[in-house]
């Protein structure tokens, strides 16, 4: 700051603790909000803190996201809680805004996943002017922010509407609504039941060729009472995911030694985003670890990866690279005969159910292979799958362009907020006479 105000280490001005673990069985339908790493995920009949608290997300992709909890809130152990010695609101907000100026790269450490520990933050130094000046600085920040927030809230609303529209496209696709007119114009389409029979034959052939001497086990059938509440178009049928894939598997969930030099390629759950894989931040592992996993999974083009543990659970992507790689905390689906893009459309349309209805929660969400194998897929004829993919890709390309424009506007607003915070803590927002 422009004046030499005393620097205080964070541990000098607060008692830093982790929130408390809350098993999924203790969640309620209503009550006091439960704050997870970066958002409210449910309710409980008890709260841990009466007042608003400054929080630092400490696990996974949201690590070092600085938040302010609601009043009367249960805070889970995915956040660090700052119990500030000075409890006045202006001081709390001053600390909150100052922490937002710190570069997360200086704080976040990596093991299996990004994290922030108490030891990472206790020595952070914070300039502390007198309380009246803290109040002035916070007031000026919030005045400047309010000018941006009207435009920003409009952009965020549009982004949410586009997200909802994207979900509606995917849902309509797997219910046959996008191809309703197309079906009326088609004649002699091979029904999905015949396609399914071919898939099952290929499944058996592939197993026997890859496992000579082993006995093939026919997949379990499905019964009408287990069908989802979806009215399938004529020519469609339901199929279990296990029946239309040659393999659904993952790796054991311990962490191989990660190298920081070129060796064998390795990705984690954080690299798999919704509809794409971040190939720009490959990691590397020893040849022994690589071979152990690769021999089990043998990732190929048009396989589907789906995150099945931790914060990104349900995120999925198609493999579109010839490079050999291995992974952790990700399941792999190997489709047979059908269009992999169509199957991926279904997985994406079903993401909300995968992360809410079908995932188990302990310290983190977990989507089991058994759940994946039993998923019922609405299976169209192969020619209709290809038409569905065409229709979805066209519509989503328009959504993608709109989202890029909106994201650019949101990023600009966020950069302006960072510039305001920088000025505030460099002593450039509050005039000397006001001080």
KAMOUR-V524260 format. One record per residue. N is the residue number from 0. RES is the residue in one letter. SS is DSSP state (h for helix, s for strand, l for the rest). PHI is phi in whole degrees, -180 to 180 (NA if undefined). D_CENTER is the distance of its C-alpha to the mean C-alpha in Angstrom with 1 decimal. Layout:
[[N & RES & SS & PHI & D_CENTER] [N & RES & SS & PHI & D_CENTER]]
//
This chain:
[[0 & X & l & NA & 37.0] [1 & X & l & -66 & 40.4] [2 & X & l & -111 & 42.2] [3 & X & l & -85 & 42.0] [4 & X & l & -75 & 40.5] [5 & X & l & -61 & 40.0] [6 & X & s & -92 & 36.9] [7 & X & s & -119 & 35.4] [8 & X & s & -73 & 33.0] [9 & X & h & -58 & 30.1] [10 & X & h & -70 & 31.6] [11 & X & h & -76 & 34.9] [12 & X & h & -112 & 33.6] [13 & X & s & -156 & 31.1] [14 & X & s & -100 & 30.4] [15 & X & s & -98 & 26.9] [16 & X & s & -133 & 25.4] [17 & X & s & -88 & 22.2] [18 & X & l & -66 & 21.3] [19 & X & l & -116 & 22.1] [20 & X & l & -65 & 20.3] [21 & X & l & -131 & 20.2] [22 & X & l & -60 & 20.3] [23 & X & h & -59 & 18.9] [24 & X & h & -66 & 22.5] [25 & X & h & -94 & 23.3] [26 & X & l & -72 & 21.0] [27 & X & s & -121 & 23.2] [28 & X & l & -76 & 23.2] [29 & X & l & -154 & 24.5] [30 & X & l & 132 & 25.8] [31 & X & s & -89 & 24.4] [32 & X & s & -63 & 20.8] [33 & X & s & -109 & 18.5] [34 & X & s & -97 & 16.4] [35 & X & l & -94 & 13.5] [36 & X & l & -64 & 11.8] [37 & X & l & -147 & 11.4] [38 & X & l & -164 & 12.4] [39 & X & s & -85 & 14.8] [40 & X & s & -113 & 13.7] [41 & X & s & 168 & 17.2] [42 & X & s & -139 & 20.8] [43 & X & s & -143 & 23.5] [44 & X & l & -85 & 27.3] [45 & X & l & -130 & 27.5] [46 & X & l & -127 & 26.3] [47 & X & l & -97 & 26.5] [48 & X & s & -133 & 27.3] [49 & X & l & -71 & 29.7] [50 & X & l & -105 & 28.9] [51 & X & l & -60 & 26.0] [52 & X & l & -127 & 24.7] [53 & X & s & -79 & 23.2] [54 & X & s & -122 & 20.0] [55 & X & s & -126 & 18.2] [56 & X & s & -60 & 14.6] [57 & X & l & -121 & 15.5] [58 & X & s & -140 & 12.7] [59 & X & h & 68 & 9.7] [60 & X & h & -64 & 8.1] [61 & X & h & -84 & 9.6] [62 & X & l & -52 & 12.9] [63 & X & l & 75 & 15.9] [64 & X & l & -74 & 14.6] [65 & X & s & -94 & 17.9] [66 & X & s & -130 & 18.1] [67 & X & s & -121 & 21.0] [68 & X & l & -76 & 20.9] [69 & X & l & -69 & 22.9] [70 & X & l & -69 & 26.3] [71 & X & l & 48 & 26.8] [72 & X & s & -128 & 23.3] [73 & X & s & -94 & 22.1] [74 & X & s & -111 & 19.9] [75 & X & l & -80 & 18.0] [76 & X & l & -79 & 18.3] [77 & X & l & -92 & 14.9] [78 & X & s & -134 & 17.0] [79 & X & s & -85 & 20.3] [80 & X & s & -112 & 22.9] [81 & X & s & -97 & 25.7] [82 & X & s & -88 & 28.9] [83 & X & s & -71 & 30.9] [84 & X & l & -64 & 34.7] [85 & X & l & -93 & 35.4] [86 & X & l & -100 & 33.9] [87 & X & l & -65 & 35.0] [88 & X & h & -60 & 32.3] [89 & X & h & -65 & 33.2] [90 & X & h & -70 & 32.8] [91 & X & h & -61 & 29.4] [92 & X & h & -69 & 28.2] [93 & X & h & -60 & 29.9] [94 & X & h & -64 & 28.0] [95 & X & h & -57 & 24.7] [96 & X & h & -70 & 25.4] [97 & X & h & -64 & 26.9] [98 & X & h & -61 & 23.9] [99 & X & l & -68 & 21.8] [100 & X & l & -87 & 24.2] [101 & X & l & -82 & 23.5] [102 & X & l & -70 & 21.8] [103 & X & h & -61 & 18.8] [104 & X & h & -62 & 19.9] [105 & X & h & -82 & 23.0] [106 & X & l & -116 & 21.3] [107 & X & l & -74 & 18.2] [108 & X & s & -115 & 19.2] [109 & X & s & -123 & 17.8] [110 & X & l & -128 & 18.6] [111 & X & l & -77 & 16.1] [112 & X & l & -144 & 13.3] [113 & X & s & -62 & 13.7] [114 & X & s & -154 & 15.6] [115 & X & l & -127 & 18.2] [116 & X & l & -103 & 21.3] [117 & X & h & -59 & 24.3] [118 & X & h & -64 & 26.4] [119 & X & h & -68 & 24.2] [120 & X & h & -114 & 25.0] [121 & X & l & -63 & 28.4] [122 & X & l & -96 & 30.4] [123 & X & l & -59 & 28.8] [124 & X & s & -101 & 31.7] [125 & X & s & -125 & 31.8] [126 & X & s & -72 & 34.9] [127 & X & l & -120 & 36.3] [128 & X & l & -73 & 38.9] [129 & X & l & -58 & 40.8] [130 & X & h & -56 & 39.1] [131 & X & h & -58 & 40.8] [132 & X & h & -72 & 39.4] [133 & X & h & -57 & 35.9] [134 & X & h & -62 & 36.4] [135 & X & h & -63 & 37.6] [136 & X & h & -64 & 34.7] [137 & X & h & -62 & 32.1] [138 & X & h & -61 & 34.1] [139 & X & h & -70 & 34.3] [140 & X & h & -59 & 30.6] [141 & X & h & -70 & 29.8] [142 & X & h & -66 & 32.6] [143 & X & h & -67 & 31.2] [144 & X & h & -63 & 27.6] [145 & X & h & -61 & 29.0] [146 & X & h & -69 & 30.4] [147 & X & h & -86 & 27.0] [148 & X & h & -68 & 25.1] [149 & X & h & -62 & 27.0] [150 & X & h & -67 & 26.0] [151 & X & h & -66 & 22.4] [152 & X & h & -64 & 22.1] [153 & X & h & -66 & 23.4] [154 & X & h & -63 & 20.9] [155 & X & h & -65 & 18.0] [156 & X & h & -67 & 19.7] [157 & X & h & -64 & 20.1] [158 & X & h & -60 & 16.5] [159 & X & h & -65 & 15.7] [160 & X & h & -65 & 18.6] [161 & X & h & -66 & 17.4] [162 & X & h & -63 & 14.1] [163 & X & h & -66 & 16.3] [164 & X & h & -65 & 18.7] [165 & X & h & -59 & 16.2] [166 & X & h & -63 & 15.4] [167 & X & h & -68 & 19.1] [168 & X & h & -63 & 20.0] [169 & X & h & -64 & 17.9] [170 & X & h & -64 & 19.4] [171 & X & h & -63 & 22.9] [172 & X & h & -63 & 22.6] [173 & X & h & -83 & 22.3] [174 & X & l & -101 & 24.9] [175 & X & l & 83 & 27.4] [176 & X & l & -75 & 27.8] [177 & X & l & -72 & 27.2] [178 & X & l & -114 & 29.9] [179 & X & h & -61 & 32.4] [180 & X & h & -69 & 35.0] [181 & X & h & -60 & 34.6] [182 & X & h & -62 & 35.4] [183 & X & h & -64 & 38.6] [184 & X & h & -91 & 39.8] [185 & X & l & -96 & 39.3] [186 & X & l & -129 & 41.9] [187 & X & l & 55 & 42.0] [188 & X & l & -80 & 38.3] [189 & X & l & -63 & 37.7] [190 & X & l & -67 & 36.0] [191 & X & h & -64 & 32.7] [192 & X & h & -63 & 34.7] [193 & X & h & -73 & 36.6] [194 & X & h & -59 & 33.5] [195 & X & h & -61 & 32.1] [196 & X & h & -62 & 35.4] [197 & X & h & -65 & 35.2] [198 & X & h & -61 & 31.7] [199 & X & h & -65 & 33.0] [200 & X & h & -64 & 36.0] [201 & X & h & -67 & 33.9] [202 & X & h & -60 & 31.7] [203 & X & h & -66 & 34.9] [204 & X & h & -59 & 36.5] [205 & X & h & -65 & 33.5] [206 & X & h & -62 & 33.4] [207 & X & h & -66 & 37.1] [208 & X & h & -72 & 37.3] [209 & X & h & -91 & 34.6] [210 & X & l & -132 & 36.0] [211 & X & l & -58 & 39.8] [212 & X & l & 91 & 41.6] [213 & X & l & -91 & 38.8] [214 & X & l & -86 & 39.0] [215 & X & l & -80 & 36.5] [216 & X & l & -106 & 35.0] [217 & X & l & -66 & 34.6] [218 & X & l & -67 & 31.4] [219 & X & l & -66 & 31.8] [220 & X & l & -79 & 32.7] [221 & X & l & -120 & 31.1] [222 & X & l & -120 & 33.1] [223 & X & h & -53 & 33.4] [224 & X & h & -67 & 32.7] [225 & X & h & -95 & 29.2] [226 & X & l & -67 & 28.4] [227 & X & l & -64 & 25.6] [228 & X & l & -82 & 27.2] [229 & X & l & -129 & 27.0] [230 & X & l & -88 & 30.3] [231 & X & l & -77 & 30.1] [232 & X & l & -64 & 32.2] [233 & X & l & -61 & 35.3] [234 & X & l & 94 & 34.9] [235 & X & l & -93 & 31.4] [236 & X & s & -152 & 30.7] [237 & X & s & -91 & 28.0] [238 & X & s & -145 & 27.1] [239 & X & s & -71 & 25.1] [240 & X & h & -57 & 22.4] [241 & X & h & -62 & 24.5] [242 & X & h & -79 & 27.5] [243 & X & h & -108 & 26.1] [244 & X & s & -128 & 24.6] [245 & X & s & -86 & 26.6] [246 & X & s & -160 & 24.0] [247 & X & s & -132 & 20.8] [248 & X & s & -153 & 20.2] [249 & X & l & -146 & 18.2] [250 & X & l & -115 & 19.7] [251 & X & l & -63 & 20.8] [252 & X & l & -96 & 18.3] [253 & X & l & -78 & 20.5] [254 & X & l & -103 & 20.0] [255 & X & l & -72 & 22.4] [256 & X & l & -70 & 24.1] [257 & X & s & -89 & 22.3] [258 & X & s & -100 & 24.8] [259 & X & l & -112 & 25.0] [260 & X & l & -142 & 27.3] [261 & X & l & -62 & 27.5] [262 & X & l & -147 & 27.6] [263 & X & s & -103 & 25.5] [264 & X & s & -74 & 22.0] [265 & X & s & -151 & 19.0] [266 & X & s & -127 & 15.2] [267 & X & l & -121 & 12.5] [268 & X & h & -57 & 9.0] [269 & X & h & -68 & 7.9] [270 & X & h & -81 & 10.1] [271 & X & s & -96 & 8.6] [272 & X & s & -103 & 6.7] [273 & X & l & -65 & 7.4] [274 & X & l & 82 & 11.2] [275 & X & s & -158 & 11.9] [276 & X & s & -112 & 12.4] [277 & X & l & -81 & 13.0] [278 & X & h & -84 & 16.6] [279 & X & h & -80 & 17.8] [280 & X & h & -127 & 16.9] [281 & X & l & -50 & 18.3] [282 & X & s & -117 & 19.4] [283 & X & s & -136 & 22.6] [284 & X & s & -134 & 24.1] [285 & X & l & -65 & 27.6] [286 & X & h & -59 & 29.3] [287 & X & h & -60 & 29.8] [288 & X & h & -64 & 26.1] [289 & X & h & -60 & 25.3] [290 & X & h & -64 & 28.1] [291 & X & h & -62 & 27.2] [292 & X & h & -80 & 23.8] [293 & X & h & -62 & 24.8] [294 & X & h & -66 & 27.7] [295 & X & h & -88 & 25.6] [296 & X & h & -110 & 23.0] [297 & X & l & 44 & 24.6] [298 & X & l & -61 & 21.8] [299 & X & l & -132 & 23.3] [300 & X & l & -54 & 22.7] [301 & X & l & 76 & 21.3] [302 & X & l & -69 & 19.7] [303 & X & s & -116 & 16.2] [304 & X & s & -102 & 13.5] [305 & X & s & -138 & 10.9] [306 & X & s & -67 & 8.6] [307 & X & l & -122 & 10.7] [308 & X & s & -159 & 10.3] [309 & X & l & 81 & 8.5] [310 & X & l & -60 & 5.4] [311 & X & l & -90 & 3.2] [312 & X & l & -50 & 6.3] [313 & X & l & 100 & 7.4] [314 & X & l & -64 & 6.0] [315 & X & s & -145 & 9.6] [316 & X & s & -157 & 12.1] [317 & X & s & -84 & 15.9] [318 & X & l & -80 & 17.8] [319 & X & l & -134 & 20.2] [320 & X & l & -148 & 21.9] [321 & X & l & -84 & 25.0] [322 & X & l & -67 & 24.3] [323 & X & l & -74 & 24.2] [324 & X & l & -154 & 21.2] [325 & X & s & -127 & 19.8] [326 & X & s & -154 & 16.5] [327 & X & l & -140 & 15.3] [328 & X & l & 62 & 12.8] [329 & X & s & -136 & 12.5] [330 & X & s & -96 & 14.8] [331 & X & s & -122 & 17.0] [332 & X & s & -115 & 18.8] [333 & X & s & -115 & 22.1] [334 & X & s & -67 & 23.4] [335 & X & l & -119 & 27.2] [336 & X & l & 67 & 29.3] [337 & X & l & -69 & 27.0] [338 & X & l & -79 & 25.0] [339 & X & h & -59 & 21.7] [340 & X & h & -65 & 20.4] [341 & X & h & -64 & 21.3] [342 & X & h & -60 & 19.7] [343 & X & h & -67 & 16.4] [344 & X & h & -59 & 17.0] [345 & X & h & -64 & 17.4] [346 & X & h & -57 & 14.3] [347 & X & h & -67 & 12.3] [348 & X & h & -67 & 14.7] [349 & X & l & -100 & 14.2] [350 & X & h & -58 & 10.4] [351 & X & h & -59 & 11.1] [352 & X & h & -67 & 13.9] [353 & X & h & -62 & 12.2] [354 & X & h & -90 & 9.9] [355 & X & h & -113 & 12.9] [356 & X & l & -78 & 16.1] [357 & X & l & -108 & 15.8] [358 & X & l & -85 & 13.6] [359 & X & s & -94 & 15.7] [360 & X & s & -124 & 15.0] [361 & X & l & -125 & 16.9] [362 & X & l & -74 & 15.8] [363 & X & l & -151 & 12.2] [364 & X & s & -66 & 11.0] [365 & X & s & -145 & 12.7] [366 & X & l & -110 & 13.3] [367 & X & l & -78 & 16.8] [368 & X & h & -64 & 18.6] [369 & X & h & -62 & 21.2] [370 & X & h & -63 & 19.0] [371 & X & h & -60 & 17.9] [372 & X & h & -62 & 21.6] [373 & X & h & -92 & 22.8] [374 & X & l & -60 & 20.6] [375 & X & s & -94 & 23.1] [376 & X & s & -108 & 22.7] [377 & X & s & -73 & 24.8] [378 & X & s & -105 & 26.7] [379 & X & l & -87 & 28.7] [380 & X & l & -58 & 31.6] [381 & X & h & -61 & 30.6] [382 & X & h & -64 & 32.2] [383 & X & h & -75 & 30.2] [384 & X & h & -55 & 26.9] [385 & X & h & -66 & 27.8] [386 & X & h & -67 & 28.8] [387 & X & h & -60 & 25.5] [388 & X & h & -58 & 23.6] [389 & X & h & -60 & 26.1] [390 & X & h & -66 & 25.7] [391 & X & h & -65 & 21.9] [392 & X & h & -62 & 21.8] [393 & X & h & -64 & 24.5] [394 & X & h & -65 & 22.9] [395 & X & h & -71 & 19.4] [396 & X & h & -63 & 21.2] [397 & X & h & -69 & 22.7] [398 & X & h & -61 & 19.5] [399 & X & h & -59 & 18.1] [400 & X & h & -63 & 21.3] [401 & X & h & -64 & 21.1] [402 & X & h & -64 & 17.5] [403 & X & h & -61 & 18.7] [404 & X & h & -64 & 21.6] [405 & X & h & -65 & 19.7] [406 & X & h & -63 & 17.2] [407 & X & h & -63 & 20.4] [408 & X & h & -66 & 22.0] [409 & X & h & -65 & 19.2] [410 & X & h & -62 & 19.2] [411 & X & h & -62 & 22.9] [412 & X & h & -64 & 22.9] [413 & X & h & -65 & 20.6] [414 & X & h & -66 & 23.0] [415 & X & h & -64 & 25.9] [416 & X & h & -65 & 24.6] [417 & X & h & -63 & 24.4] [418 & X & h & -66 & 27.9] [419 & X & h & -64 & 29.1] [420 & X & h & -64 & 27.9] [421 & X & h & -61 & 29.5] [422 & X & h & -62 & 32.7] [423 & X & h & -60 & 32.7] [424 & X & h & -91 & 32.5] [425 & X & l & -100 & 35.0] [426 & X & l & 77 & 37.5] [427 & X & l & -103 & 37.5] [428 & X & l & -91 & 36.4] [429 & X & l & -97 & 39.0] [430 & X & l & -68 & 42.6] [431 & X & l & -59 & 45.0] [432 & X & l & -68 & 47.3] [433 & X & l & -73 & 44.6] [434 & X & l & -67 & 43.9]]
//
